[in-house]
Amino acid sequence: MEIDITPGQDADINRAEPMLENIDPDAFLADRAYDADRLIDRLTERGVTPVIPPKRNRTMQRKTDFALYRERNPVERFFNKLKQFRAIATRCDKLKSTFLAAVQFASVIILLN
């Protein structure tokens, strides 16, 4: 598993490729924000199945395995629970390491409940 904390103004897709270099998944489940030809081509080269719904303005609509795409639901629910912690939602911590520790601590609390 890879975890990275980015500044709030950065797009998540900018960190997707570098993070994928360190892991070898069978599939990559993501929302429409990750629908970029460069990322999809890189995933396909590595033999990773991209499960990303195409943006509505794409001229060539790709097929998506929506049965597999539904597996994102528990992850989205987890992040929703994580954002219920005020310090995480507002990112009060200045240091990346302190914020990551708070996220890990809140994650343990969520998983224990």
Secondary structure, DSSP 8 states (H G I E B T S, - for coil): -------TTS-THHHHHHHHTT---SEEE--GGG--HHHHHHHHHTT-EEE----TT-SS-----HHHHGGGHHHHHHHHHHTTSHHHHHT--SSHHHHHHHHHHHHHHHHH-
